[in-house]
Amino acid sequence: MRTSSTIRTRRAAKKTTRLAATLAAGALALSLTACGDDDSGSGDKDGQGTGDKETSSTVTLPRLDGESLEVAAVWTGAEQKNFKTVLAEFEKRTGAKVTFVPAQDPIINFLGSKIAGGAPPDVALLPQPGAIKQAVDKGWAKPLGAEATKELGENYSQGWQDIGKVGGKQYGVYYKAANKSLIWYNAQVFENAGAAEPKTWDELLTTAQTVYDSGVTPFSVGGAEGWTLTDWFENVYLSQAGPEKYDQLAQHKIKWTDPSVKEALTTLAEIWGKKDYVAGGAAGALQTDFPASVTQTFTGGDQPKAGMVYEGDFAQVNIGQTKSKVGTDAKVFPFPAVGDTAPVVSGGDAAVILEDSKAAQALATWLASPDAAAIHAKLGGFLSPNKAIDTSVYPNEVQKKIAEALIAAGDDFRFDMSDQAPQAFGGTPGKGEWKTLQDFLKNPKDVAGTQAKLEADAAAAYGG
């Protein structure tokens, strides 16, 4: 979803995404069915947890009685509420008091104002690798200590460790991840239309036409938030242009005027520019935020506003706000292959220490542990890159399979491209890539003009 420059090269190297695509497609299977919450175990090993399996203790934390911490993140609604549950367990185990500070996008600007005012939060959850680098370059971020680094080394693949590094030092704990290569669909709409889950882009277009012919608009697009549009582009581009080109564009080693960008935008226009394929048309989509783009796909009985919505695993939080049940009413398939292989794009949020202290380091250690990840995972709408987590804690089979696919992929993934760009280009509402792709949604015929604007903004943001 949201990001900066140079750190992007720490990607899990130049491996292709073929293995990850295969793993993701296999793990998701087709028409996954949901299951209920897993039974909790007893097994509170040392009395620090509540007795449930997800709060059993695998990490040693210091006593911090009398200490206070502030944690800032852009999370709202259920996402914020669930994270506060994780913080509450940290408080219980350590005696520290933790206050959640709601932040605004772009979070770097928010943190800048807090720091200028002499009141920075102790820890911030940064949604872009580029934001981590900016925080380091500005002298805000503090390196992780030995305990947090040890926890990371034991629980994370090298690729997830590396994207939290700047200049070889570990600054970020990627606490939350996202599989951003999924399309969710209304099962009743598909059944009524006789539509099938597609595996290729051409099949997706056929499925969309089948849904349209049944009387339902094929796609819901949350165009009011530009990051959703960058995610659309990245999946098409990764699959069509391939991982090498993807890495080059992410680093601005090739220009946005490159023919590969033209091809991806032209492909996107096959949906964005198709009359009546997007709920509300372009004007309606540009007034629809991400949560509404999901909920309107799963409300309205047999006549929802759309039959499908593209976005990551985190869409389950919003589906949960409807009467639809994940795995039965709301199903999912991997983003179809546009080129040779299906894309696997990941995103994530990293905990970064701004005010160094024993308590802040302990919180980073806690967030790198499988204990913290398991608590959040059981609450739903959350995906952890922590390979030590027991995936049985995920609340349904769909989420469990998505999580297992992410872990099985190891270092074989590509991180969200816009999250690797300087935030002025890839992570600011009303500017850069977000704004230009919103304009493209409004006028999908202007491929050349869109490329020129993207390149001009990228050149300015990357410094040439």
C-alpha positions as CSV (number, residue, x, y, z in Angstrom):
1,M,0.0,0.0,0.0
2,R,2.2,3.0,0.9
3,T,7.0,3.9,0.6
4,S,11.0,5.5,-0.6
5,S,14.2,4.9,-2.4
6,T,17.5,2.9,-2.4
7,I,16.6,0.4,0.4
8,R,14.5,-1.3,-2.2
9,T,17.4,-3.3,-3.5
10,R,17.4,-5.5,-0.5
11,R,14.6,-7.4,-1.9
12,A,15.3,-11.1,-1.4
13,A,17.6,-10.7,-4.3
14,K,17.0,-11.3,-8.0
15,K,15.2,-14.6,-7.7
16,T,12.2,-14.9,-10.0
17,T,8.7,-14.9,-8.6
18,R,7.9,-18.2,-10.2
19,L,8.3,-20.3,-7.0
20,A,6.3,-17.8,-5.0
21,A,3.5,-17.7,-7.6
22,T,3.3,-21.4,-7.6
23,L,3.2,-21.6,-3.9
24,A,0.6,-18.9,-3.6
25,A,-1.7,-20.4,-6.2
26,G,-1.3,-23.8,-4.7
27,A,-1.9,-22.7,-1.2
28,L,-4.9,-20.7,-1.9
29,A,-6.5,-23.5,-3.9
30,L,-9.8,-22.6,-5.5
31,S,-13.0,-21.9,-3.6
32,L,-11.5,-22.2,-0.2
33,T,-14.0,-22.7,2.6
34,A,-13.9,-21.0,6.0
35,C,-13.7,-22.8,9.3
36,G,-14.4,-21.6,12.8
37,D,-11.9,-20.3,15.3
38,D,-9.3,-22.8,16.3
39,D,-9.6,-24.1,19.9
40,S,-7.3,-22.5,22.3
41,G,-4.7,-24.5,24.1
42,S,-3.9,-24.3,27.8
43,G,-0.1,-24.3,28.2
44,D,0.7,-20.9,29.8
45,K,4.3,-21.8,30.3
46,D,5.4,-19.2,32.9
47,G,2.2,-17.5,34.0
48,Q,2.9,-14.4,31.8
49,G,0.1,-15.2,29.3
50,T,-3.6,-15.7,29.7
51,G,-3.5,-19.5,29.3
52,D,-4.5,-19.5,25.7
53,K,-2.3,-21.0,23.1
54,E,-1.8,-17.7,21.3
55,T,-0.5,-16.0,24.5
56,S,1.9,-18.6,25.7
57,S,5.4,-17.2,26.3
58,T,8.2,-17.9,23.9
59,V,10.0,-14.6,24.4
60,T,11.8,-13.1,27.5
61,L,10.8,-9.5,28.3
62,P,12.0,-7.3,31.1
63,R,9.9,-5.9,33.9
64,L,9.1,-2.3,33.0
65,D,6.9,-1.2,35.9
66,G,6.4,2.6,35.8
67,E,7.6,2.9,32.2
68,S,5.4,4.6,29.6
69,L,5.5,4.3,25.8
70,E,3.8,5.9,22.8
71,V,3.3,3.9,19.6
72,A,2.2,5.7,16.4
73,A,0.5,4.1,13.4
74,V,-1.9,5.0,10.7
75,W,-4.2,2.1,11.6
76,T,-7.9,2.8,12.3
77,G,-11.0,0.9,13.1
78,A,-10.7,-2.9,13.7
79,E,-7.0,-2.8,12.7
80,Q,-6.2,-0.4,15.4
81,K,-8.5,-2.1,17.9
82,N,-6.8,-5.5,17.3
83,F,-3.3,-4.0,17.6
84,K,-4.2,-2.5,20.9
85,T,-5.0,-6.1,22.1
86,V,-1.4,-7.0,21.3
87,L,-0.1,-3.9,23.1
88,A,-2.3,-4.8,26.1
89,E,-0.6,-8.2,26.4
90,F,2.8,-6.5,26.3
91,E,1.6,-4.3,29.2
92,K,0.5,-7.4,31.1
93,R,3.8,-9.1,30.7
94,T,6.1,-6.1,31.4
95,G,4.1,-3.7,33.6
96,A,4.7,-0.9,31.1
97,K,1.9,1.5,30.0
98,V,1.5,1.8,26.2
99,T,-0.5,4.6,24.5
100,F,-1.5,4.2,20.9
101,V,-1.1,7.5,18.9
102,P,-3.3,7.7,15.7
103,A,-1.1,9.0,12.8
104,Q,-2.0,10.4,9.4
105,D,-0.6,9.7,6.0
106,P,2.0,10.4,5.0
107,I,3.3,9.3,8.4
108,I,6.8,10.8,7.8
109,N,5.2,14.2,7.7
110,F,3.2,13.4,10.8
111,L,6.3,12.2,12.7
112,G,8.2,15.3,11.5
113,S,5.7,17.6,13.2
114,K,5.8,15.6,16.4
115,I,9.6,15.6,16.5
116,A,9.7,19.3,15.7
117,G,7.3,19.8,18.7
118,G,9.6,17.8,20.9
119,A,7.1,15.0,21.4
120,P,7.9,12.1,19.1
121,P,6.4,8.7,19.8
122,D,8.7,6.1,21.1
123,V,7.9,3.6,18.3
124,A,6.2,4.1,14.9
125,L,4.8,1.6,12.5
126,L,6.1,2.6,9.1
127,P,4.3,1.3,6.0
128,Q,7.1,1.8,3.6
129,P,10.8,0.7,3.4
130,G,11.4,4.1,2.0
131,A,9.9,5.7,5.1
132,I,12.4,3.7,7.2
133,K,15.3,5.1,5.1
134,Q,13.9,8.6,5.4
135,A,13.7,8.2,9.2
136,V,17.3,7.0,9.3
137,D,18.5,9.7,7.0
138,K,16.9,12.4,9.2
139,G,18.5,10.9,12.3
140,W,15.1,9.9,13.8
141,A,15.4,6.1,13.8
142,K,17.5,4.2,16.2
143,P,19.0,0.8,15.5
144,L,17.5,-2.3,17.1
145,G,19.3,-3.8,20.0
146,A,20.7,-7.3,20.4
147,E,17.4,-8.9,21.8
148,A,15.2,-7.6,19.0
149,T,17.7,-8.5,16.4
150,K,18.1,-12.0,17.8
151,E,14.3,-12.4,17.8
152,L,14.2,-11.3,14.1
153,G,17.0,-13.7,13.2
154,E,15.2,-16.6,14.7
155,N,11.7,-15.9,13.4
156,Y,12.1,-14.2,10.0
157,S,13.4,-15.1,6.6
158,Q,16.5,-13.1,5.4
159,G,14.4,-11.2,2.9
160,W,12.1,-9.8,5.6
161,Q,15.0,-8.9,7.8
162,D,16.8,-7.2,4.9
163,I,14.0,-4.8,4.0
164,G,14.2,-3.5,7.5
165,K,17.9,-2.6,7.2
166,V,19.5,0.6,6.2
167,G,23.3,0.8,5.6
168,G,23.6,-2.8,6.9
169,K,22.0,-2.0,10.3
170,Q,18.7,-3.4,11.4
171,Y,16.1,-0.6,12.1
172,G,12.7,-2.2,11.3
173,V,10.7,-5.2,12.6
174,Y,8.2,-6.1,9.8
175,Y,5.4,-6.9,12.2
176,K,2.6,-7.0,9.7
177,A,2.6,-8.2,6.1
178,A,0.2,-8.3,3.3
179,N,-0.4,-10.6,0.3
180,K,-1.5,-8.0,-2.2
181,S,-2.1,-10.4,-5.1
182,L,-5.7,-11.5,-4.4
183,I,-9.1,-10.8,-5.9
184,W,-12.1,-11.3,-3.7
185,Y,-15.5,-12.2,-5.2
186,N,-19.1,-12.5,-4.2
187,A,-19.8,-16.2,-4.4
188,Q,-23.5,-15.8,-5.0
189,V,-22.9,-13.4,-7.9
190,F,-20.5,-15.9,-9.5
191,E,-22.9,-18.8,-9.0
192,N,-25.9,-16.9,-10.4
193,A,-23.8,-15.8,-13.4
194,G,-22.1,-19.2,-14.0
195,A,-18.8,-17.5,-13.7
196,A,-15.5,-19.3,-13.0
197,E,-12.4,-18.3,-11.1
198,P,-9.8,-17.1,-13.7
199,K,-6.1,-18.0,-13.8
200,T,-5.1,-15.7,-16.6
201,W,-5.8,-12.0,-17.5
202,D,-7.8,-13.1,-20.6
203,E,-9.9,-15.4,-18.4
204,L,-10.4,-12.5,-15.9
205,L,-11.9,-10.5,-18.8
206,T,-14.1,-13.3,-19.8
207,T,-15.3,-13.8,-16.1
208,A,-15.9,-10.0,-15.9
209,Q,-18.1,-10.1,-19.0
210,T,-20.0,-13.1,-17.7
211,V,-20.7,-11.2,-14.5
212,Y,-21.7,-8.1,-16.4
213,D,-24.1,-10.1,-18.6
214,S,-25.8,-11.4,-15.5
215,G,-26.7,-7.8,-14.5
216,V,-24.0,-7.1,-12.0
217,T,-21.1,-4.6,-12.4
218,P,-17.9,-6.7,-12.4
219,F,-15.5,-4.6,-10.3
220,S,-15.4,-2.4,-7.3
221,V,-12.5,0.0,-7.1
222,G,-11.5,2.1,-4.2
223,G,-10.1,4.9,-6.3
224,A,-10.5,7.6,-3.6
225,E,-7.3,6.2,-2.1
226,G,-4.5,6.2,-4.7
227,W,-2.6,3.3,-3.1
228,T,-5.2,0.8,-4.3
229,L,-4.5,1.9,-7.9
230,T,-0.7,1.5,-7.5
231,D,-1.4,-2.1,-6.3
232,W,-3.4,-2.8,-9.4
233,F,-0.6,-1.5,-11.6
234,E,2.1,-3.4,-9.7
235,N,0.4,-6.8,-10.1
236,V,-0.1,-6.3,-13.8
237,Y,3.5,-4.9,-14.3
238,L,5.2,-7.7,-12.3
239,S,3.5,-10.5,-14.1
240,Q,3.7,-8.8,-17.6
241,A,7.2,-7.2,-17.5
242,G,8.8,-9.7,-15.1
243,P,10.8,-9.4,-11.8
244,E,13.9,-7.9,-13.3
245,K,12.1,-5.0,-14.9
246,Y,10.0,-4.6,-11.7
247,D,13.2,-4.1,-9.7
248,Q,14.6,-1.7,-12.2
249,L,11.4,0.5,-12.2
250,A,11.2,0.3,-8.4
251,Q,14.7,1.8,-8.3
252,H,14.0,4.2,-11.1
253,K,16.8,2.6,-13.2
254,I,14.4,2.6,-16.1
255,K,12.0,5.5,-16.8
256,W,8.2,5.4,-16.5
257,T,8.2,6.2,-20.2
258,D,9.6,2.7,-20.8
259,P,7.5,0.6,-23.2
260,S,6.9,-1.9,-20.5
261,V,4.9,0.7,-18.5
262,K,2.9,1.6,-21.6
263,E,2.0,-2.1,-22.0
264,A,0.9,-2.4,-18.3
265,L,-1.2,0.8,-18.5
266,T,-2.8,-0.4,-21.7
267,T,-3.6,-3.7,-20.1
268,L,-5.2,-2.0,-17.0
269,A,-7.3,0.1,-19.3
270,E,-9.0,-3.1,-20.5
271,I,-10.8,-3.0,-17.2
272,W,-10.6,0.6,-16.0
273,G,-11.7,1.9,-19.4
274,K,-14.4,-0.6,-20.2
275,K,-17.8,1.0,-20.0
276,D,-19.8,-0.1,-17.0
277,Y,-17.1,-2.5,-15.7
278,V,-16.3,-0.4,-12.6
279,A,-19.0,0.3,-10.0
280,G,-20.1,4.0,-10.3
281,G,-17.9,4.5,-13.2
282,A,-14.6,6.4,-12.8
283,A,-16.3,9.3,-11.0
284,G,-17.9,6.9,-8.5
285,A,-14.7,4.9,-8.0
286,L,-12.8,8.1,-7.3
287,Q,-15.3,8.9,-4.5
288,T,-15.1,5.3,-3.0
289,D,-12.6,4.7,-0.3
290,F,-11.0,1.3,0.2
291,P,-13.3,0.0,3.0
292,A,-16.4,0.9,1.0
293,S,-15.0,-0.8,-2.1
294,V,-15.0,-4.0,-0.2
295,T,-18.2,-3.8,1.8
296,Q,-20.3,-2.8,-1.3
297,T,-19.1,-6.0,-3.0
298,F,-20.6,-8.1,-0.2
299,T,-23.8,-6.3,0.6
300,G,-27.0,-6.0,-1.4
301,G,-28.0,-9.6,-1.6
302,D,-28.0,-10.9,-5.2
303,Q,-27.5,-7.4,-6.5
304,P,-24.4,-5.9,-4.9
305,K,-22.7,-2.9,-6.5
306,A,-20.0,-5.2,-7.8
307,G,-19.1,-8.8,-8.1
308,M,-15.3,-8.6,-7.5
309,V,-12.9,-6.4,-5.6
310,Y,-9.1,-6.5,-5.9
311,E,-7.0,-6.1,-2.8
312,G,-4.9,-7.9,-0.2
313,D,-5.7,-10.3,2.5
314,F,-6.5,-7.4,4.8
315,A,-9.8,-7.0,3.0
316,Q,-11.1,-9.6,5.4
317,V,-11.4,-7.0,8.1
318,N,-13.9,-5.1,5.9
319,I,-15.7,-8.2,4.8
320,G,-16.2,-8.9,8.5
321,Q,-18.2,-5.7,8.7
322,T,-20.8,-7.3,6.5
323,K,-23.0,-10.4,6.9
324,S,-20.9,-12.3,4.4
325,K,-18.6,-15.1,5.7
326,V,-15.1,-15.5,4.3
327,G,-14.8,-18.8,2.5
328,T,-18.4,-19.3,1.8
329,D,-20.1,-15.9,0.8
330,A,-16.8,-14.2,0.1
331,K,-14.2,-16.2,-1.8
332,V,-10.8,-15.4,-3.2
333,F,-8.5,-16.3,-6.1
334,P,-4.9,-15.3,-6.8
335,F,-4.4,-12.3,-9.1
336,P,-4.4,-13.9,-12.6
337,A,-1.2,-14.2,-14.6
338,V,-0.9,-11.4,-17.1
339,G,2.4,-12.7,-18.4
340,D,4.1,-16.1,-17.9
341,T,3.5,-16.3,-14.1
342,A,1.0,-15.0,-11.6
343,P,2.3,-12.0,-9.6
344,V,3.1,-12.2,-5.9
345,V,3.3,-8.7,-4.4
346,S,3.8,-8.2,-0.7
347,G,3.5,-5.1,1.6
348,G,4.0,-4.6,5.2
349,D,4.4,-2.3,8.3
350,A,7.6,-2.2,10.3
351,A,8.1,-1.1,13.9
352,V,10.9,1.5,14.1
353,I,12.3,3.0,17.3
354,L,12.4,6.8,17.5
355,E,13.1,7.3,21.2
356,D,15.6,4.7,22.3
357,S,15.0,3.1,25.7
358,K,14.9,-0.3,27.4
359,A,11.1,-0.2,27.1
360,A,11.1,0.7,23.4
361,Q,13.6,-2.0,22.6
362,A,11.5,-4.5,24.6
363,L,8.4,-3.5,22.5
364,A,10.4,-4.1,19.3
365,T,11.4,-7.5,20.7
366,W,7.8,-8.3,21.5
367,L,6.6,-7.4,18.1
368,A,9.3,-9.6,16.5
369,S,8.0,-12.6,18.5
370,P,5.5,-15.3,17.5
371,D,3.6,-14.5,20.7
372,A,2.6,-11.0,19.5
373,A,1.9,-12.2,16.0
374,A,-0.3,-15.1,17.2
375,I,-2.5,-12.8,19.2
376,H,-3.2,-10.5,16.3
377,A,-3.5,-13.4,13.8
378,K,-6.3,-15.0,15.8
379,L,-8.3,-11.7,15.7
380,G,-8.4,-11.8,11.8
381,G,-7.5,-9.4,9.1
382,F,-3.8,-9.8,9.8
383,L,-0.9,-11.6,8.1
384,S,2.5,-12.1,9.7
385,P,5.8,-12.8,8.0
386,N,6.9,-14.4,11.2
387,K,7.8,-18.0,10.3
388,A,7.6,-19.2,13.9
389,I,3.9,-18.5,14.3
390,D,1.6,-21.5,14.6
391,T,-0.7,-20.9,11.6
392,S,-3.5,-22.8,13.3
393,V,-4.3,-19.6,15.2
394,Y,-5.6,-17.9,12.1
395,P,-9.4,-17.7,12.3
396,N,-10.3,-19.3,9.0
397,E,-8.9,-21.6,6.5
398,V,-8.6,-18.9,3.8
399,Q,-6.4,-16.7,6.0
400,K,-4.4,-19.8,7.1
401,K,-3.6,-20.8,3.5
402,I,-2.6,-17.2,2.6
403,A,-0.3,-17.1,5.6
404,E,1.3,-20.4,4.8
405,A,1.9,-19.4,1.2
406,L,3.7,-16.2,2.4
407,I,5.9,-18.2,4.8
408,A,6.6,-20.9,2.2
409,A,7.7,-18.3,-0.3
410,G,10.6,-17.4,2.0
411,D,12.7,-14.7,0.2
412,D,10.9,-15.2,-3.1
413,F,8.6,-12.2,-3.2
414,R,8.5,-8.7,-4.5
415,F,7.7,-5.8,-2.1
416,D,5.1,-3.3,-3.1
417,M,6.8,-1.0,-5.6
418,S,5.2,2.3,-4.6
419,D,6.3,1.5,-1.0
420,Q,9.9,1.4,-2.2
421,A,9.7,4.8,-3.8
422,P,10.3,8.2,-2.1
423,Q,7.2,9.0,-0.2
424,A,6.6,12.1,-2.3
425,F,6.2,9.9,-5.3
426,G,4.7,6.6,-4.0
427,G,3.1,7.4,-0.7
428,T,1.4,10.8,-0.6
429,P,-2.3,11.4,-1.1
430,G,-3.0,13.9,-4.0
431,K,0.6,13.7,-5.3
432,G,2.9,11.6,-7.4
433,E,1.9,8.1,-8.5
434,W,-1.3,8.1,-6.4
435,K,-2.7,11.2,-8.1
436,T,-1.5,10.3,-11.6
437,L,-3.1,6.9,-11.5
438,Q,-6.3,8.5,-10.2
439,D,-6.2,10.7,-13.2
440,F,-5.6,7.7,-15.4
441,L,-8.6,5.9,-13.9
442,K,-10.6,9.0,-15.0
443,N,-9.1,8.9,-18.5
444,P,-7.6,5.5,-19.4
445,K,-7.0,6.5,-23.0
446,D,-4.2,8.9,-22.0
447,V,-1.4,6.3,-21.7
448,A,1.4,8.6,-23.0
449,G,0.3,11.5,-20.9
450,T,0.2,9.3,-17.8
451,Q,3.6,8.0,-18.5
452,A,5.1,11.5,-18.9
453,K,3.5,12.7,-15.7
454,L,4.7,9.6,-13.8
455,E,8.2,10.1,-15.1
456,A,8.3,13.8,-14.2
457,D,7.2,13.2,-10.7
458,A,9.5,10.2,-10.2
459,A,12.5,12.1,-11.5
460,A,11.8,14.9,-9.1
461,A,11.3,12.5,-6.1
462,Y,14.3,10.4,-6.9
463,G,16.5,13.4,-7.5
464,G,17.1,13.1,-11.2
